Every structure is written in structure tokens, then in C-alpha cells.
Amino acid sequence: MKGELLAMGRLVGRSLRIFLRDKVGVFFSLLAPLIVLLLYVLFLGEVQMSSAEAALQGVPVEENVLRAFVDGWMLAGVMAVSCITVSFSAQNIMIADRERNVLSDILVSPVGRQTVTFAYFVSNVVVTAVICLVVLAVSFGYLAFSGWYLSAGDVFGILGLTLLSVLSAALISTLVCSFFKSTNAHGAFVGILSAAIGFLTGAYMPISVFPTAVQYLVLFIPGTYSAGAFRNLFMNGALSEIAASVPPAAEGLREGFSMNMDFFGATIGLGEMLWIFAGTVLLFLAIDLLVHFVRRSSKQRS
């Protein structure tokens, strides 16, 4: 047992060194979510402000509070998408090892397959968590500059949700990327995923504007609940401020920006989203373990 833990620690350290050695890769892993944030600040902020004002239907709300509400919506999307895309990108180390037959060499050594798999998983969690926490720090800095309405509970909730989202993304990316044999195929997949996931989870567009069939389709994507929970935590402070002065406006904004979700006809809020999201984490943990044991059994038989 001690030998397996030592081997796993060395494999995790190796994966982290490989990742950090690629300075360009680290830079772009961090830059991608920050570019989305920059585009919002420079170009898309006013578009979302106009959407919020339209949802208010002429009800007067202080501009700084409304902007903080809209800022929270976009930052929630950035965080939800970053956890997914960074995790999938970081799986490039495992796929490169498989492509160059390094993984086969590792498995020849007296190290269990489960140890190797878990080491890749742990290194993915560490890399994704560090990058996403840096993005979160930048997001908090932006809110502190533009308008801070988060409570201490909101901040700790966002931190906890970030770590849970990283864990969820690592479990899903480990499962999906285990089927890739080449870095080229993986890179193409990550490119498509990065372009689509923001829309599929309602991070860049409120789910309420989608056709009904699409609204139900996105309910099968775990990131949808992560994005929904992030929205509630980032936007709740500003929304409470609006509700204190203009109560009717708050409900319109809550519905218009999908802080509540239609879950097959039932309306769910933050609590239900967190429970469902935690359930998907357990589900993918079970699927990962099942796939691992099936593959190990098939290898032993062959």
C-alpha cells in the first residue's frame, strides 16, 4: 500500500512537471477563460445590460446595482465553462503518454493500473483547480472594482462550488478522454467542446430563451447545474439589493436570467441544483469505477 502511494505521488509529480514545463500551454490554459471575460468587459457588457433593462420593462433600477447583477451572470458563465474546458485540455498529458507508448512502459512496471489511472486523475484535478482558482481571483478582483455585492457566504459558496465543479469535470474528462488515442483527435474535440459548452450549459445565453426541446436537452448535462448554481451565488447579492428597493423587478430578472430552472416542468432553485449536481458527481464516479474494473478484467482475461 505504501509503495502504491509513493508511486502515485511520483506519477502525479511527473504529470505536473510535464504540464508546467509547457509554458505556452499553461499560458493559453489560463488565457482562454480570461479572454472570454475581457470580451464581455469590452463588448458584451452593454448587450447584457440592454437585455436586463428589457426584462425590467421600464421599471427603474439603479444602474450600478443592475450592472453588478449582469456582471455576476457573466462571471458565473466564465467559471462554469472554465472548469470544464481546462479539465479536458489538461487530459492532453494522459493522451500524449498513450500516443507515445509511455503509458505502456509505465504499466510494465510493478505499478497497478488503478494507481496510474488515479494519478492522472489527481494531477488533472490539481491543474484544473489551480487555473480555475486564478480565474476566480481575477473575477473577484473585477467585482471589487466594478461593484461588490457578495456576502461572505456567497464567497465561500462559490469557492466550494468551484472545487466541486473541478471534481465533476475531472471525472467526466477522465472517462471521455480515455477513449482518445491521439492528441490531434483530442485537440479537435476540445476545440468543438470549448465552442459549444457555454451555450449547452446556459452560461452564455439564458436557458429560458432556448426552444423547449433544447431546454430539456441541457438538463442532461452536469455543467448546466454548475452554471445555474454559480449564477445564483454570483448574482444573489445584487438581486437582493434590487428586491429591497423594487420587489417586482427582482422576480423578472430572476426568471429572465435563468436563476431558476425548469426541471421537466418543475421549477428548481439553488438548493435543488446543488443536490442534482452532487448526484451527477457520484454518478460519474460510479461510471468511472465501473469502466475501470471492466477494462482491467478484460485485460486480465486477454
ChimeraX commands (.cxc) that place a marker at each C-alpha (Angstrom):
marker #1 position 0.00,0.00,0.00 radius 0.5
marker #1 position 2.80,2.40,0.93 radius 0.5
marker #1 position 4.61,1.57,-2.31 radius 0.5
marker #1 position 1.48,2.27,-4.37 radius 0.5
marker #1 position 1.01,5.65,-2.66 radius 0.5
marker #1 position 4.65,6.54,-3.28 radius 0.5
marker #1 position 4.36,5.53,-6.93 radius 0.5
marker #1 position 1.17,7.53,-7.32 radius 0.5
marker #1 position 2.81,10.59,-5.76 radius 0.5
marker #1 position 5.71,10.34,-8.21 radius 0.5
marker #1 position 3.35,9.91,-11.17 radius 0.5
marker #1 position 1.31,12.94,-10.10 radius 0.5
marker #1 position 4.52,14.95,-9.72 radius 0.5
marker #1 position 5.66,13.83,-13.16 radius 0.5
marker #1 position 2.37,14.92,-14.78 radius 0.5
marker #1 position 2.52,18.30,-13.05 radius 0.5
marker #1 position 6.13,18.87,-14.16 radius 0.5
marker #1 position 5.22,18.00,-17.75 radius 0.5
marker #1 position 2.32,20.44,-17.64 radius 0.5
marker #1 position 4.36,23.27,-16.09 radius 0.5
marker #1 position 7.25,22.67,-18.50 radius 0.5
marker #1 position 4.97,23.65,-21.38 radius 0.5
marker #1 position 4.88,27.37,-20.59 radius 0.5
marker #1 position 2.86,28.17,-23.72 radius 0.5
marker #1 position 0.26,25.52,-22.81 radius 0.5
marker #1 position -0.05,26.88,-19.27 radius 0.5
marker #1 position -0.38,30.41,-20.60 radius 0.5
marker #1 position -3.15,29.56,-23.04 radius 0.5
marker #1 position -4.98,27.38,-20.49 radius 0.5
marker #1 position -5.19,30.45,-18.28 radius 0.5
marker #1 position -5.71,32.92,-21.11 radius 0.5
marker #1 position -8.76,31.26,-22.69 radius 0.5
marker #1 position -11.23,32.00,-19.85 radius 0.5
marker #1 position -9.72,35.43,-19.29 radius 0.5
marker #1 position -10.28,36.29,-22.97 radius 0.5
marker #1 position -13.98,35.50,-22.52 radius 0.5
marker #1 position -14.06,37.83,-19.52 radius 0.5
marker #1 position -12.22,40.55,-21.45 radius 0.5
marker #1 position -14.62,40.27,-24.41 radius 0.5
marker #1 position -17.50,40.69,-22.00 radius 0.5
marker #1 position -15.99,43.77,-20.37 radius 0.5
marker #1 position -15.12,45.41,-23.69 radius 0.5
marker #1 position -18.03,44.40,-25.92 radius 0.5
marker #1 position -20.77,42.23,-24.44 radius 0.5
marker #1 position -21.47,44.04,-21.18 radius 0.5
marker #1 position -23.69,46.65,-22.76 radius 0.5
marker #1 position -25.61,43.99,-24.70 radius 0.5
marker #1 position -26.43,42.18,-21.45 radius 0.5
marker #1 position -27.33,45.47,-19.77 radius 0.5
marker #1 position -29.81,46.12,-22.57 radius 0.5
marker #1 position -31.28,42.63,-22.07 radius 0.5
marker #1 position -31.65,43.27,-18.35 radius 0.5
marker #1 position -33.33,46.62,-18.93 radius 0.5
marker #1 position -35.71,44.97,-21.40 radius 0.5
marker #1 position -36.57,42.32,-18.80 radius 0.5
marker #1 position -37.39,45.11,-16.32 radius 0.5
marker #1 position -39.97,46.53,-18.76 radius 0.5
marker #1 position -39.31,50.13,-17.78 radius 0.5
marker #1 position -39.07,49.59,-14.00 radius 0.5
marker #1 position -36.33,51.94,-12.73 radius 0.5
marker #1 position -33.34,50.25,-11.04 radius 0.5
marker #1 position -30.03,51.82,-10.00 radius 0.5
marker #1 position -27.56,51.33,-12.84 radius 0.5
marker #1 position -24.64,50.26,-10.64 radius 0.5
marker #1 position -26.70,47.53,-8.95 radius 0.5
marker #1 position -28.09,46.32,-12.27 radius 0.5
marker #1 position -24.60,46.22,-13.76 radius 0.5
marker #1 position -23.34,44.21,-10.79 radius 0.5
marker #1 position -26.20,41.78,-11.37 radius 0.5
marker #1 position -25.28,41.38,-15.05 radius 0.5
marker #1 position -21.56,41.13,-14.21 radius 0.5
marker #1 position -22.38,38.28,-11.85 radius 0.5
marker #1 position -24.23,36.46,-14.62 radius 0.5
marker #1 position -21.28,36.59,-16.99 radius 0.5
marker #1 position -18.69,35.68,-14.34 radius 0.5
marker #1 position -20.81,32.68,-13.39 radius 0.5
marker #1 position -20.67,31.53,-17.00 radius 0.5
marker #1 position -16.91,32.05,-17.19 radius 0.5
marker #1 position -16.34,29.96,-14.07 radius 0.5
marker #1 position -18.69,27.15,-15.11 radius 0.5
marker #1 position -17.14,26.86,-18.58 radius 0.5
marker #1 position -13.56,27.20,-17.35 radius 0.5
marker #1 position -13.84,24.21,-15.01 radius 0.5
marker #1 position -14.92,22.03,-17.95 radius 0.5
marker #1 position -12.63,23.25,-20.72 radius 0.5
marker #1 position -9.47,23.43,-18.58 radius 0.5
marker #1 position -10.03,19.89,-17.30 radius 0.5
marker #1 position -10.48,18.48,-20.80 radius 0.5
marker #1 position -7.41,20.36,-22.06 radius 0.5
marker #1 position -5.28,19.07,-19.18 radius 0.5
marker #1 position -6.04,15.47,-20.20 radius 0.5
marker #1 position -3.59,16.03,-23.06 radius 0.5
marker #1 position -0.82,14.65,-20.82 radius 0.5
marker #1 position -2.51,11.26,-20.46 radius 0.5
marker #1 position -3.33,11.06,-24.17 radius 0.5
marker #1 position 0.21,12.05,-25.20 radius 0.5
marker #1 position 1.59,9.29,-22.95 radius 0.5
marker #1 position -0.74,6.79,-24.62 radius 0.5
marker #1 position 0.17,8.02,-28.10 radius 0.5
marker #1 position 3.92,7.72,-27.44 radius 0.5
marker #1 position 3.51,4.35,-25.67 radius 0.5
marker #1 position 4.83,5.88,-22.44 radius 0.5
marker #1 position 1.70,4.60,-20.69 radius 0.5
marker #1 position 2.51,1.05,-21.80 radius 0.5
marker #1 position 6.02,1.40,-20.35 radius 0.5
marker #1 position 4.59,2.62,-17.04 radius 0.5
marker #1 position 2.16,-0.29,-16.88 radius 0.5
marker #1 position 5.01,-2.78,-17.43 radius 0.5
marker #1 position 6.47,-1.63,-14.11 radius 0.5
marker #1 position 5.12,-3.13,-10.85 radius 0.5
marker #1 position 2.53,-0.35,-10.50 radius 0.5
marker #1 position -1.16,-1.18,-10.60 radius 0.5
marker #1 position -3.27,0.16,-13.44 radius 0.5
marker #1 position -5.64,1.71,-10.89 radius 0.5
marker #1 position -2.71,3.63,-9.38 radius 0.5
marker #1 position -1.71,5.03,-12.76 radius 0.5
marker #1 position -5.30,5.99,-13.61 radius 0.5
marker #1 position -5.81,7.67,-10.24 radius 0.5
marker #1 position -2.52,9.58,-10.61 radius 0.5
marker #1 position -3.67,11.05,-13.93 radius 0.5
marker #1 position -6.99,11.95,-12.29 radius 0.5
marker #1 position -5.35,13.66,-9.30 radius 0.5
marker #1 position -2.96,15.65,-11.49 radius 0.5
marker #1 position -5.92,16.77,-13.62 radius 0.5
marker #1 position -7.79,17.93,-10.51 radius 0.5
marker #1 position -4.75,19.86,-9.25 radius 0.5
marker #1 position -4.06,21.57,-12.58 radius 0.5
marker #1 position -7.70,22.45,-13.18 radius 0.5
marker #1 position -8.24,23.67,-9.63 radius 0.5
marker #1 position -5.18,25.96,-9.68 radius 0.5
marker #1 position -6.08,27.55,-13.01 radius 0.5
marker #1 position -9.77,27.95,-12.12 radius 0.5
marker #1 position -8.92,29.49,-8.73 radius 0.5
marker #1 position -6.69,32.01,-10.51 radius 0.5
marker #1 position -9.61,32.85,-12.84 radius 0.5
marker #1 position -11.86,33.12,-9.79 radius 0.5
marker #1 position -9.41,35.51,-8.11 radius 0.5
marker #1 position -9.45,37.71,-11.23 radius 0.5
marker #1 position -13.27,37.56,-11.22 radius 0.5
marker #1 position -13.42,38.64,-7.58 radius 0.5
marker #1 position -10.96,41.44,-8.35 radius 0.5
marker #1 position -13.17,42.64,-11.18 radius 0.5
marker #1 position -16.25,42.64,-8.93 radius 0.5
marker #1 position -14.36,44.52,-6.22 radius 0.5
marker #1 position -13.56,47.19,-8.80 radius 0.5
marker #1 position -16.95,47.35,-10.57 radius 0.5
marker #1 position -19.33,46.75,-7.67 radius 0.5
marker #1 position -19.17,44.22,-4.82 radius 0.5
marker #1 position -22.46,42.78,-3.54 radius 0.5
marker #1 position -21.31,39.31,-2.46 radius 0.5
marker #1 position -21.68,38.18,1.13 radius 0.5
marker #1 position -19.11,36.03,2.93 radius 0.5
marker #1 position -21.49,33.08,2.46 radius 0.5
marker #1 position -21.62,33.74,-1.28 radius 0.5
marker #1 position -17.81,33.82,-1.50 radius 0.5
marker #1 position -17.34,30.55,0.38 radius 0.5
marker #1 position -20.19,29.00,-1.60 radius 0.5
marker #1 position -18.51,29.98,-4.87 radius 0.5
marker #1 position -15.19,28.55,-3.68 radius 0.5
marker #1 position -16.82,25.27,-2.70 radius 0.5
marker #1 position -18.78,25.09,-5.94 radius 0.5
marker #1 position -15.60,25.73,-7.93 radius 0.5
marker #1 position -13.89,22.75,-6.31 radius 0.5
marker #1 position -16.97,20.56,-6.80 radius 0.5
marker #1 position -17.15,21.63,-10.46 radius 0.5
marker #1 position -13.46,20.81,-10.90 radius 0.5
marker #1 position -14.04,17.36,-9.41 radius 0.5
marker #1 position -17.06,16.79,-11.68 radius 0.5
marker #1 position -15.17,17.93,-14.79 radius 0.5
marker #1 position -12.17,15.74,-13.92 radius 0.5
marker #1 position -14.37,12.66,-13.54 radius 0.5
marker #1 position -16.13,13.31,-16.86 radius 0.5
marker #1 position -12.97,14.25,-18.79 radius 0.5
marker #1 position -11.10,11.20,-17.45 radius 0.5
marker #1 position -13.90,8.97,-18.71 radius 0.5
marker #1 position -14.35,10.65,-22.10 radius 0.5
marker #1 position -10.65,11.15,-22.84 radius 0.5
marker #1 position -9.83,7.51,-22.02 radius 0.5
marker #1 position -11.24,6.70,-25.47 radius 0.5
marker #1 position -8.88,9.04,-27.35 radius 0.5
marker #1 position -5.73,7.55,-28.86 radius 0.5
marker #1 position -4.13,10.66,-30.38 radius 0.5
marker #1 position -3.52,14.24,-29.30 radius 0.5
marker #1 position -4.81,15.52,-32.66 radius 0.5
marker #1 position -8.22,13.93,-32.14 radius 0.5
marker #1 position -8.29,15.17,-28.56 radius 0.5
marker #1 position -7.35,18.71,-29.63 radius 0.5
marker #1 position -10.12,18.77,-32.23 radius 0.5
marker #1 position -12.64,17.55,-29.67 radius 0.5
marker #1 position -11.59,20.17,-27.10 radius 0.5
marker #1 position -11.94,22.89,-29.74 radius 0.5
marker #1 position -15.51,21.83,-30.51 radius 0.5
marker #1 position -16.31,21.45,-26.81 radius 0.5
marker #1 position -14.95,24.90,-25.96 radius 0.5
marker #1 position -17.13,26.48,-28.63 radius 0.5
marker #1 position -20.31,24.62,-27.67 radius 0.5
marker #1 position -20.28,24.09,-23.91 radius 0.5
marker #1 position -21.03,27.71,-22.99 radius 0.5
marker #1 position -24.29,27.55,-24.91 radius 0.5
marker #1 position -25.20,23.99,-23.92 radius 0.5
marker #1 position -24.97,24.83,-20.21 radius 0.5
marker #1 position -26.72,28.19,-20.47 radius 0.5
marker #1 position -23.54,30.02,-19.48 radius 0.5
marker #1 position -23.54,32.50,-22.37 radius 0.5
marker #1 position -27.28,32.65,-23.08 radius 0.5
marker #1 position -30.13,32.26,-20.57 radius 0.5
marker #1 position -31.70,28.80,-20.88 radius 0.5
marker #1 position -35.13,30.46,-20.93 radius 0.5
marker #1 position -34.51,31.75,-24.48 radius 0.5
marker #1 position -33.90,28.24,-25.86 radius 0.5
marker #1 position -36.65,26.19,-27.55 radius 0.5
marker #1 position -38.43,23.87,-25.13 radius 0.5
marker #1 position -36.77,20.75,-26.56 radius 0.5
marker #1 position -33.30,22.28,-26.06 radius 0.5
marker #1 position -34.20,23.39,-22.53 radius 0.5
marker #1 position -34.92,19.76,-21.67 radius 0.5
marker #1 position -31.82,18.51,-23.51 radius 0.5
marker #1 position -29.44,20.66,-21.46 radius 0.5
marker #1 position -30.85,19.14,-18.26 radius 0.5
marker #1 position -28.82,16.02,-19.05 radius 0.5
marker #1 position -25.53,17.99,-18.95 radius 0.5
marker #1 position -23.99,18.23,-15.45 radius 0.5
marker #1 position -22.43,21.61,-16.26 radius 0.5
marker #1 position -25.92,23.08,-16.59 radius 0.5
marker #1 position -26.45,22.73,-12.84 radius 0.5
marker #1 position -22.96,24.03,-12.09 radius 0.5
marker #1 position -23.64,27.13,-14.20 radius 0.5
marker #1 position -27.07,27.58,-12.59 radius 0.5
marker #1 position -25.62,27.36,-9.08 radius 0.5
marker #1 position -22.80,29.78,-9.97 radius 0.5
marker #1 position -25.41,32.22,-11.27 radius 0.5
marker #1 position -27.36,32.15,-8.04 radius 0.5
marker #1 position -24.26,32.66,-5.90 radius 0.5
marker #1 position -22.73,35.42,-8.03 radius 0.5
marker #1 position -25.99,37.30,-8.61 radius 0.5
marker #1 position -27.86,36.83,-5.34 radius 0.5
marker #1 position -26.34,39.85,-3.56 radius 0.5
marker #1 position -27.17,42.31,-6.33 radius 0.5
marker #1 position -30.61,40.75,-6.81 radius 0.5
marker #1 position -31.35,41.15,-3.07 radius 0.5
marker #1 position -30.38,44.80,-3.34 radius 0.5
marker #1 position -32.79,45.23,-6.25 radius 0.5
marker #1 position -35.54,43.33,-4.43 radius 0.5
marker #1 position -35.18,45.63,-1.40 radius 0.5
marker #1 position -35.98,48.70,-3.48 radius 0.5
marker #1 position -38.05,47.34,-6.39 radius 0.5
marker #1 position -39.52,43.91,-5.46 radius 0.5
marker #1 position -41.40,43.29,-8.75 radius 0.5
marker #1 position -38.21,43.84,-10.76 radius 0.5
marker #1 position -36.30,41.13,-8.90 radius 0.5
marker #1 position -38.59,38.30,-9.93 radius 0.5
marker #1 position -38.50,39.36,-13.58 radius 0.5
marker #1 position -34.69,39.38,-13.54 radius 0.5
marker #1 position -34.56,36.03,-11.75 radius 0.5
marker #1 position -36.67,34.39,-14.45 radius 0.5
marker #1 position -35.15,36.27,-17.38 radius 0.5
marker #1 position -31.58,35.28,-16.44 radius 0.5
marker #1 position -32.41,31.62,-15.57 radius 0.5
marker #1 position -31.55,31.79,-11.87 radius 0.5
marker #1 position -34.41,29.31,-11.54 radius 0.5
marker #1 position -34.60,26.36,-13.93 radius 0.5
marker #1 position -37.43,24.40,-15.46 radius 0.5
marker #1 position -36.66,20.81,-14.50 radius 0.5
marker #1 position -39.11,18.83,-16.64 radius 0.5
marker #1 position -41.99,21.07,-15.63 radius 0.5
marker #1 position -40.90,21.75,-12.04 radius 0.5
marker #1 position -39.16,24.99,-11.06 radius 0.5
marker #1 position -35.93,24.41,-9.12 radius 0.5
marker #1 position -33.62,26.85,-7.36 radius 0.5
marker #1 position -30.10,26.84,-5.92 radius 0.5
marker #1 position -30.65,24.05,-3.38 radius 0.5
marker #1 position -32.09,21.61,-5.89 radius 0.5
marker #1 position -29.39,22.44,-8.44 radius 0.5
marker #1 position -26.67,21.66,-5.91 radius 0.5
marker #1 position -28.26,18.33,-4.97 radius 0.5
marker #1 position -28.65,17.31,-8.61 radius 0.5
marker #1 position -25.10,18.41,-9.43 radius 0.5
marker #1 position -23.70,16.46,-6.47 radius 0.5
marker #1 position -25.71,13.48,-7.68 radius 0.5
marker #1 position -24.11,13.69,-11.14 radius 0.5
marker #1 position -20.66,13.71,-9.49 radius 0.5
marker #1 position -21.48,10.46,-7.69 radius 0.5
marker #1 position -22.96,9.03,-10.90 radius 0.5
marker #1 position -19.81,9.70,-12.94 radius 0.5
marker #1 position -17.62,8.42,-10.11 radius 0.5
marker #1 position -19.56,5.14,-10.26 radius 0.5
marker #1 position -19.32,5.04,-14.08 radius 0.5
marker #1 position -15.55,5.71,-13.97 radius 0.5
marker #1 position -15.03,2.91,-11.45 radius 0.5
marker #1 position -17.21,0.53,-13.46 radius 0.5
marker #1 position -15.36,1.25,-16.72 radius 0.5
marker #1 position -12.01,0.83,-14.95 radius 0.5
marker #1 position -12.92,-2.57,-13.49 radius 0.5
marker #1 position -14.39,-3.78,-16.78 radius 0.5
marker #1 position -11.21,-2.83,-18.64 radius 0.5
marker #1 position -8.99,-4.39,-16.01 radius 0.5
marker #1 position -10.98,-7.62,-16.15 radius 0.5
marker #1 position -10.80,-7.72,-19.95 radius 0.5
marker #1 position -7.02,-7.13,-19.82 radius 0.5
marker #1 position -6.58,-9.95,-17.33 radius 0.5
marker #1 position -8.62,-12.36,-19.49 radius 0.5
marker #1 position -6.60,-11.49,-22.59 radius 0.5
marker link #1:1,2 radius 0.2
marker link #1:2,3 radius 0.2
marker link #1:3,4 radius 0.2
marker link #1:4,5 radius 0.2
marker link #1:5,6 radius 0.2
marker link #1:6,7 radius 0.2
marker link #1:7,8 radius 0.2
marker link #1:8,9 radius 0.2
marker link #1:9,10 radius 0.2
marker link #1:10,11 radius 0.2
marker link #1:11,12 radius 0.2
marker link #1:12,13 radius 0.2
marker link #1:13,14 radius 0.2
marker link #1:14,15 radius 0.2
marker link #1:15,16 radius 0.2
marker link #1:16,17 radius 0.2
marker link #1:17,18 radius 0.2
marker link #1:18,19 radius 0.2
marker link #1:19,20 radius 0.2
marker link #1:20,21 radius 0.2
marker link #1:21,22 radius 0.2
marker link #1:22,23 radius 0.2
marker link #1:23,24 radius 0.2
marker link #1:24,25 radius 0.2
marker link #1:25,26 radius 0.2
marker link #1:26,27 radius 0.2
marker link #1:27,28 radius 0.2
marker link #1:28,29 radius 0.2
marker link #1:29,30 radius 0.2
marker link #1:30,31 radius 0.2
marker link #1:31,32 radius 0.2
marker link #1:32,33 radius 0.2
marker link #1:33,34 radius 0.2
marker link #1:34,35 radius 0.2
marker link #1:35,36 radius 0.2
marker link #1:36,37 radius 0.2
marker link #1:37,38 radius 0.2
marker link #1:38,39 radius 0.2
marker link #1:39,40 radius 0.2
marker link #1:40,41 radius 0.2
marker link #1:41,42 radius 0.2
marker link #1:42,43 radius 0.2
marker link #1:43,44 radius 0.2
marker link #1:44,45 radius 0.2
marker link #1:45,46 radius 0.2
marker link #1:46,47 radius 0.2
marker link #1:47,48 radius 0.2
marker link #1:48,49 radius 0.2
marker link #1:49,50 radius 0.2
marker link #1:50,51 radius 0.2
marker link #1:51,52 radius 0.2
marker link #1:52,53 radius 0.2
marker link #1:53,54 radius 0.2
marker link #1:54,55 radius 0.2
marker link #1:55,56 radius 0.2
marker link #1:56,57 radius 0.2
marker link #1:57,58 radius 0.2
marker link #1:58,59 radius 0.2
marker link #1:59,60 radius 0.2
marker link #1:60,61 radius 0.2
marker link #1:61,62 radius 0.2
marker link #1:62,63 radius 0.2
marker link #1:63,64 radius 0.2
marker link #1:64,65 radius 0.2
marker link #1:65,66 radius 0.2
marker link #1:66,67 radius 0.2
marker link #1:67,68 radius 0.2
marker link #1:68,69 radius 0.2
marker link #1:69,70 radius 0.2
marker link #1:70,71 radius 0.2
marker link #1:71,72 radius 0.2
marker link #1:72,73 radius 0.2
marker link #1:73,74 radius 0.2
marker link #1:74,75 radius 0.2
marker link #1:75,76 radius 0.2
marker link #1:76,77 radius 0.2
marker link #1:77,78 radius 0.2
marker link #1:78,79 radius 0.2
marker link #1:79,80 radius 0.2
marker link #1:80,81 radius 0.2
marker link #1:81,82 radius 0.2
marker link #1:82,83 radius 0.2
marker link #1:83,84 radius 0.2
marker link #1:84,85 radius 0.2
marker link #1:85,86 radius 0.2
marker link #1:86,87 radius 0.2
marker link #1:87,88 radius 0.2
marker link #1:88,89 radius 0.2
marker link #1:89,90 radius 0.2
marker link #1:90,91 radius 0.2
marker link #1:91,92 radius 0.2
marker link #1:92,93 radius 0.2
marker link #1:93,94 radius 0.2
marker link #1:94,95 radius 0.2
marker link #1:95,96 radius 0.2
marker link #1:96,97 radius 0.2
marker link #1:97,98 radius 0.2
marker link #1:98,99 radius 0.2
marker link #1:99,100 radius 0.2
marker link #1:100,101 radius 0.2
marker link #1:101,102 radius 0.2
marker link #1:102,103 radius 0.2
marker link #1:103,104 radius 0.2
marker link #1:104,105 radius 0.2
marker link #1:105,106 radius 0.2
marker link #1:106,107 radius 0.2
marker link #1:107,108 radius 0.2
marker link #1:108,109 radius 0.2
marker link #1:109,110 radius 0.2
marker link #1:110,111 radius 0.2
marker link #1:111,112 radius 0.2
marker link #1:112,113 radius 0.2
marker link #1:113,114 radius 0.2
marker link #1:114,115 radius 0.2
marker link #1:115,116 radius 0.2
marker link #1:116,117 radius 0.2
marker link #1:117,118 radius 0.2
marker link #1:118,119 radius 0.2
marker link #1:119,120 radius 0.2
marker link #1:120,121 radius 0.2
marker link #1:121,122 radius 0.2
marker link #1:122,123 radius 0.2
marker link #1:123,124 radius 0.2
marker link #1:124,125 radius 0.2
marker link #1:125,126 radius 0.2
marker link #1:126,127 radius 0.2
marker link #1:127,128 radius 0.2
marker link #1:128,129 radius 0.2
marker link #1:129,130 radius 0.2
marker link #1:130,131 radius 0.2
marker link #1:131,132 radius 0.2
marker link #1:132,133 radius 0.2
marker link #1:133,134 radius 0.2
marker link #1:134,135 radius 0.2
marker link #1:135,136 radius 0.2
marker link #1:136,137 radius 0.2
marker link #1:137,138 radius 0.2
marker link #1:138,139 radius 0.2
marker link #1:139,140 radius 0.2
marker link #1:140,141 radius 0.2
marker link #1:141,142 radius 0.2
marker link #1:142,143 radius 0.2
marker link #1:143,144 radius 0.2
marker link #1:144,145 radius 0.2
marker link #1:145,146 radius 0.2
marker link #1:146,147 radius 0.2
marker link #1:147,148 radius 0.2
marker link #1:148,149 radius 0.2
marker link #1:149,150 radius 0.2
marker link #1:150,151 radius 0.2
marker link #1:151,152 radius 0.2
marker link #1:152,153 radius 0.2
marker link #1:153,154 radius 0.2
marker link #1:154,155 radius 0.2
marker link #1:155,156 radius 0.2
marker link #1:156,157 radius 0.2
marker link #1:157,158 radius 0.2
marker link #1:158,159 radius 0.2
marker link #1:159,160 radius 0.2
marker link #1:160,161 radius 0.2
marker link #1:161,162 radius 0.2
marker link #1:162,163 radius 0.2
marker link #1:163,164 radius 0.2
marker link #1:164,165 radius 0.2
marker link #1:165,166 radius 0.2
marker link #1:166,167 radius 0.2
marker link #1:167,168 radius 0.2
marker link #1:168,169 radius 0.2
marker link #1:169,170 radius 0.2
marker link #1:170,171 radius 0.2
marker link #1:171,172 radius 0.2
marker link #1:172,173 radius 0.2
marker link #1:173,174 radius 0.2
marker link #1:174,175 radius 0.2
marker link #1:175,176 radius 0.2
marker link #1:176,177 radius 0.2
marker link #1:177,178 radius 0.2
marker link #1:178,179 radius 0.2
marker link #1:179,180 radius 0.2
marker link #1:180,181 radius 0.2
marker link #1:181,182 radius 0.2
marker link #1:182,183 radius 0.2
marker link #1:183,184 radius 0.2
marker link #1:184,185 radius 0.2
marker link #1:185,186 radius 0.2
marker link #1:186,187 radius 0.2
marker link #1:187,188 radius 0.2
marker link #1:188,189 radius 0.2
marker link #1:189,190 radius 0.2
marker link #1:190,191 radius 0.2
marker link #1:191,192 radius 0.2
marker link #1:192,193 radius 0.2
marker link #1:193,194 radius 0.2
marker link #1:194,195 radius 0.2
marker link #1:195,196 radius 0.2
marker link #1:196,197 radius 0.2
marker link #1:197,198 radius 0.2
marker link #1:198,199 radius 0.2
marker link #1:199,200 radius 0.2
marker link #1:200,201 radius 0.2
marker link #1:201,202 radius 0.2
marker link #1:202,203 radius 0.2
marker link #1:203,204 radius 0.2
marker link #1:204,205 radius 0.2
marker link #1:205,206 radius 0.2
marker link #1:206,207 radius 0.2
marker link #1:207,208 radius 0.2
marker link #1:208,209 radius 0.2
marker link #1:209,210 radius 0.2
marker link #1:210,211 radius 0.2
marker link #1:211,212 radius 0.2
marker link #1:212,213 radius 0.2
marker link #1:213,214 radius 0.2
marker link #1:214,215 radius 0.2
marker link #1:215,216 radius 0.2
marker link #1:216,217 radius 0.2
marker link #1:217,218 radius 0.2
marker link #1:218,219 radius 0.2
marker link #1:219,220 radius 0.2
marker link #1:220,221 radius 0.2
marker link #1:221,222 radius 0.2
marker link #1:222,223 radius 0.2
marker link #1:223,224 radius 0.2
marker link #1:224,225 radius 0.2
marker link #1:225,226 radius 0.2
marker link #1:226,227 radius 0.2
marker link #1:227,228 radius 0.2
marker link #1:228,229 radius 0.2
marker link #1:229,230 radius 0.2
marker link #1:230,231 radius 0.2
marker link #1:231,232 radius 0.2
marker link #1:232,233 radius 0.2
marker link #1:233,234 radius 0.2
marker link #1:234,235 radius 0.2
marker link #1:235,236 radius 0.2
marker link #1:236,237 radius 0.2
marker link #1:237,238 radius 0.2
marker link #1:238,239 radius 0.2
marker link #1:239,240 radius 0.2
marker link #1:240,241 radius 0.2
marker link #1:241,242 radius 0.2
marker link #1:242,243 radius 0.2
marker link #1:243,244 radius 0.2
marker link #1:244,245 radius 0.2
marker link #1:245,246 radius 0.2
marker link #1:246,247 radius 0.2
marker link #1:247,248 radius 0.2
marker link #1:248,249 radius 0.2
marker link #1:249,250 radius 0.2
marker link #1:250,251 radius 0.2
marker link #1:251,252 radius 0.2
marker link #1:252,253 radius 0.2
marker link #1:253,254 radius 0.2
marker link #1:254,255 radius 0.2
marker link #1:255,256 radius 0.2
marker link #1:256,257 radius 0.2
marker link #1:257,258 radius 0.2
marker link #1:258,259 radius 0.2
marker link #1:259,260 radius 0.2
marker link #1:260,261 radius 0.2
marker link #1:261,262 radius 0.2
marker link #1:262,263 radius 0.2
marker link #1:263,264 radius 0.2
marker link #1:264,265 radius 0.2
marker link #1:265,266 radius 0.2
marker link #1:266,267 radius 0.2
marker link #1:267,268 radius 0.2
marker link #1:268,269 radius 0.2
marker link #1:269,270 radius 0.2
marker link #1:270,271 radius 0.2
marker link #1:271,272 radius 0.2
marker link #1:272,273 radius 0.2
marker link #1:273,274 radius 0.2
marker link #1:274,275 radius 0.2
marker link #1:275,276 radius 0.2
marker link #1:276,277 radius 0.2
marker link #1:277,278 radius 0.2
marker link #1:278,279 radius 0.2
marker link #1:279,280 radius 0.2
marker link #1:280,281 radius 0.2
marker link #1:281,282 radius 0.2
marker link #1:282,283 radius 0.2
marker link #1:283,284 radius 0.2
marker link #1:284,285 radius 0.2
marker link #1:285,286 radius 0.2
marker link #1:286,287 radius 0.2
marker link #1:287,288 radius 0.2
marker link #1:288,289 radius 0.2
marker link #1:289,290 radius 0.2
marker link #1:290,291 radius 0.2
marker link #1:291,292 radius 0.2
marker link #1:292,293 radius 0.2
marker link #1:293,294 radius 0.2
marker link #1:294,295 radius 0.2
marker link #1:295,296 radius 0.2
marker link #1:296,297 radius 0.2
marker link #1:297,298 radius 0.2
marker link #1:298,299 radius 0.2
marker link #1:299,300 radius 0.2
marker link #1:300,301 radius 0.2
marker link #1:301,302 radius 0.2
view
